[in-house]
Amino acid sequence: MSALLIKNIKQLVQVRENKGLMHQALTPVRGKEMAELPSIDNAWILIKHGIIEDYGSMDDGRGLMHQAQTVIDATGKLVLPAWCDSHTHLVFADTREEEFVGRIKGLTYEQIAAAGGGILNSAKKLAEKTEAELIASATERLNEIMHLGTGAVEIKSGYGLSVEGELKMLRVIKHLKENHPLTIKATFLGAHAIPAEYKQNRVEYIRQIIEEMLPVIAKEGLADYIDVFCETNYYTPEETSRILEAGKKYGLKPKIHVNQFNSIGGLQVGIQHNAISVDHLEVMTEKDKTDLAKSSVIPTVLPSCSFFLGIPYAPARELIEANLPLCLASDYNPGSTPSGNIPFVLSLACLRMKLLTEEAINAVTMNGACAMELQHELGSITRGKKANLIITRPINSINNIPYGFGSNLVETVLINGYVV
């Protein structure tokens, strides 16, 4: 692959060295450090074979010494690492705009779910689609978020809710991993809801998850993580613990849904099982905050879900002040967040959660990479990492990204060193 040089960059953002202070480029950013976003003004960056080869200031002259077949002049523009979106459900059969209308008329998310909507609605629609149809629609969504600057994404199953349906979803995700340029991680979320036919026999469905789904998932290498929706009317903490323990025996690490509507002990289960992340966290008790602060688990918050459902926003400011490594993600799904637009997530984080732009960008680059265990290859401008990069339009500063919530300020995206 030919070399690519980007020169005259107004600001090269999120530069973390892997020499001396190696941890800067490999560990999540936490607490007060999240307000720091190391950058180089008037910069250049050299890419070879899809990897960040070198970078520096135009003032030192080294950038002009490099021979590159392709040169991009980024005068007035910023260059950042591509977004790392660590929580999505973007493989789904169809949209659920009828539920959107229902909420406008006053129905709650829980009322819609109790009437057969919500996750069960998506499961019904997914059963009617072929793998090829699901691949086609998910590819369109992946292309959309890629052009908005996303360079890595986690995708969950959970709309199958049967042995056949869950395996179908995971095989679709595996196909996407192998055939789409984005870096993709797969999560098994068979425990997303209790299927209607097992409402009176939930033990049997949990048995299917553990004894029928997990062995096939492990044999075919269909997932990296295991997830459970631990919430009132979904899965209890005890059931969550049992499912996570079973998944760990097959090599699947936990990344779980907790504290979206109620605090019922799911967060503590995630900590007990050394989850990579606990996600949602809209409802947090003082005990939850204290327990999380003592752990190594990454708290992941999903502001566009709060925006769309009209529910409280997670206490992101308090989590940062507790010296935690806050992560932001989109929660792209057809019911509660029909969007994978990370720049809008940044806007909501700043406007509704009162994050600084630097904190929000750290949360969806370095910390997003860590929440998918991709910190060795993505999340920062670091020599040796993948050249998954964003070039903005000409803007004044990084603050324009969340400030301009209605505009797409991403002009060019590079994935594996290629302009897409």
N, C-alpha and C positions, 0 to 999 in steps of 0.2 A: 504494500500500500504506500502511496506517495506521502511525503511530509506535507503538513499544513501549518502555516504560520498565521496567527491572528495578531495584528499589530495596532498600535495607536489606541489601545483600549483605554477608555476614560478611567475605568476602575475594574480591576480583577478582584472579584469578591470571594471570600471564604477560602483564603490561602492558608493551608495548614501544612507545616513542614513535617517530613518523616525522617529527619536527621536530628540527633540530639534529643529534642522533645518529641519523641516518636508518638507518645500518647495523644498528642494534639490531633493527629490524623486518624486515630484508630479507636478512640473512646468517645462516648457521648459527652456533649457540652452540658454542664449543669449549673444551676443556681446563678450567681452573679456573673459567671463567665458567659452566660447566654447573651448578655448585652454587648459582648465583644465580637466583632466580625472582622478578622484580620484581612486586610486588602492591600493591593498595590495600585497606586495611581499611575496613569500614563504607562501602561504595561503592554507586554507581549506574552504570548504563550505558543509553544511549539508542540505539535502532535505528530507522532510517528506510530504507524501500525495500530492506530486506534487508541493509543496510550499517551497520557501527558508526559512528554519528554523533558520539557524545561519551561521556565518562565522567568520573568524579571521586569525591571523598569526599562523603558525606552531610553532613559537617560544614561544607562551604562553602555549602550551601544551593542550589547551582545545579541539583541534581537535581530538586528539588521545583518549580522554575520552569518546567520543560519540560512542554508539553502533549502528552499521549499518549493515544490512544484505548484502549490496553491497558496495564495496569500489573500487574506481577508482584511480589509481596512475597517477597523471598528471605531473610527473617530467619533467621539461623543457618546459612545455606547458602553454598557457594562457587560461583563462576562461573569457568569456564575455557574456553579455545578448544577446539573439538572435536578429537579425535585425528586425526592424519594418518598413515594406515597405508600405507607406501610399498612393501610387498612382499606380494602375495597371488596365489593361483591359484584364486580362488573360483568361477570358471566350470568346473564339472565335471559329469560325467554321473551319478555315483553314489558312495556311500561305499565304503570298503575295509576294513570291520571284520574281514573274514576274515584280513587281514594283521596286524591288531592282535592277534588271537588267536595267530597264528603267532609273533609276537614274544614274547608271554607264554610260549610253549612253548620259546623259546630261539633262534629264527631271527633273523639280523641283517637290517638293511635291504638290504645287498648280496646276501645269500642269497635273499631274497624276490624281488629284482629279477632275479637270474640265473635264477630258476625261472619267469619270465614275469609276475611281479607288478609292483608299483611303478608307474612311469610308463606302462609298456606296457599294464598292466591298465587304467589310466584311459583310455588311447587306444582300446583295444578297445571299452570301454563307450561312449565318446563317439561313435564311428562309428555307433552304433545309435540315437542320439538326434537329433531334429529341432532346428532353431534355436529353434522355439517352446518346446519342452520345456526346452531349456537356459536360455532367457530366464526362464521361469517359476521354475525352481529357483534360479537365481542371484539373481533378484529377492527371493526369500524370504531368502536369506543376506544380501543387502544391507540389507534391512529389519531383520534381526536385529542386525547390527553397528551400524547407525545408532542403534538404541535403546540400545546400549551406549556410545554417545558418539562413534562414528567419523563424521567429517564429510567426509573425502576418502580415496580409496583407489586404489591402483594394482592393475590386474588383468592377469595374464599369460595368453597362450595357452600351448601346449606339450603339450596332451593330444590334439591332432589328429594330429601326426606324419605328415601327408600333405598334399599341396597342398589337397585338398578340406577335410580336417579342420581345418587351421590357419586357412584363410580363413573357415570356418564359425564357429570360435571367435571370431575377431576381429570378424566381423560381429555376433555376439551382444554382444560388449563394446561395439561402437559403438552398438548399439541401447540398451544400458543407459546409456551416456554421454548419449544424447540424450533419454532418457525417465525417468531416475531422478533424484531431487533431489540425491543425493550428487555431489560433484565427483569425477570418475573419470579416471584416466590409463590408457592401454592400452599393453601391452608385447608385442612379437612374440618368442616363445620357441620357434620351430620347432626350434631346436637344444637340446631338452630331454633327448632320448635318441636313440639310433639305432634306427629301427624294425626289428623282427625280420627283415623281408624284405630289409633292406639291411645286415645284419651283415657279410656278406662283400663288400659293395660300398658302403661308407660314402661314397665319393667321389660316387656318383650321387645319394645323398640330399642331400648338401651342395650339389651342383649344383642340385637342385630348389629348395632354400631360396633360393639366390642368383638363379637365372635364371627360376624360375617363380612363387615366392611373393612375393618382394620387389617386383617390378614392379606386381603387382596391389595389394599393400598400399599402395604409394605412390599409385597411381592412385585408389584408393577412400578414401584417408585413414584407414586402419584402425589405425594404431599411432603412438604418440609415441616409443617406445623400442624397442631391440633387446637381447635377452638371450641368453646362451649358458650352459649348465651345463658349466663347465670343470672336469673331475674325472676321475680314473682310471676307465676303462671307459665314459666318456661322450665328451667332446670334449677333444682335446689343446689345449695353448696355441696351437700353429700353426693348427689348424682354427678355434679361437676368434678369433684375430686376423683370419683371412681373412673370416669371417662378419661380424665387427664392421665391418671396412673396407667390405664390400659394403653393409651397412645404412646406414653413414654417407653413402654416395653417394646414398641415397634419403632423406636427411634424418632418419634414426632415430639418436638418441643412445644410447650403451651404458649399460646397467644390468645387471651380470652376477653370476651365481652363481660363487663361488670359495671354495676352502679349507673345504669342508664336511667332507670325510673325509681329504683329503690336500693338501699344499702342493706343487703341480706347476708353478708359474709363472703361473697364471691371474691372480693379483693384479697381477703386473707387466704383463701384457697389458692389464688394465683401466686401469692408470695410464697406459700408453703411449697408449691410445686416448682419454684424457681422459673416462673413464666418469663419469657423474653419481654413481653409487655402486657399491661392490663389496659383495655381500651374502652372509651366512653367517659366514665367518671363524672357525669353531670350531677350526680347526687353523692356528696361526700360528707361523712361525719368526721368529727375531730379525731376519733380513733382511726378511721381510715387514713387520714392524712399522716398521723403519727406512725402508723404501721408501714405505710408506703415509704416514708422518709427513712426508715431504718433498713429498707431493702435495697436490692440492686435492680429491681424491676423498673422498666421504662414506662412512665405514664403517658398514654396516647389519648389526645383529646380531638374531638370531631366537631368543630364549630358549625360547619354547614348543615349538619344533622339538627343541631339546636335551632338554627335559623329556619330550616324548612318545616320542622315539627312545632316550632313555637314553644320549646321546652327550655329549661334553664341551661345556661352555658357552664361548662366545667370550670372550676376555680383555678384556672391556669396560672394567674398571678400568684396565688398562694402556693401552688406547687413549685414554682420557680423559687419563691422566697424560702421554701423548705429545702433548698439545695438539691432539687430533683432535676433530672434531664428530660424536660418536657419535649414531647413529640407531637406534631400536628399531622393529621391525615384527612383524606376527603370523605371516607365512608361511602364512596360511589355505589349506589344501589337503587333499585326502582321504586322503593317505598318511602324511605326517609331522607335520601340524598341523591336525587337523580342528576348528579353532576360530579365530574372528576376535576373540576377547575381549581387547581391549587392556588393560582394568584388570587382568586376570590376567597379561598380559605385564609390566605394571609391577610386580606382586608378585614375579614370578620374577626380574626385573632387580634388585630390591632384595635378595631373599632369596638368590639363587644367584650373582649377579654383584657383589653388594655395592655397588650404586649407591645414592646418596641419592635420596630422593623427588624432590627438585628436579632432579637430573640425569636421572632417568627421564622426568619430565614434559617437560623440555626436549627430550629425545631423540625423543619421540613427538608433539610439537606443532611447535615451530619447526624442528627438524632434519628431522622427517618431511615438513614442507611443502617444505623446501629439496630433499629427495631426490626430490621430484616436480615441482620448479620451480614451486611454488605459493606461494612466500613473499611474493609481492606481494598475495595475496588471502586467505591463510589462515595458521594457525600461531601467531598471537598476538592479544592484545587491542590493536588498533591502529586509530585512526580511518581510515576508508576501506576497511578489510578487510571481507570477508563476515562476516555475523553467524551463523557456525556455532559454536554455543556449547553448553556443558554446564552445567546447574544440578544440583548434588549434593543429596542429602538433607541434613538438618541433621547436620553432623559437626564434630568439634573442630578439625581441621586437614587440610592436604593429605596428611599421613602416614596418615590413615585409609584413603585410597584403596588403596595397596598392602597396608596392614595387614589390611584386611577382605577377604581374597582370596576368600572364599566368599560374599560379599554383593554385590549390585548397588547401589552407592551413587550411581549416576546416576539422578536423579529425573526430569529434564526435558531434552530435547534440542531445540535450535533449529537448523534448517537454512535458510539464506537468509532468516533472520529469522522463520521460521514455527515454531511449536511442533509437533513430530511425535509 
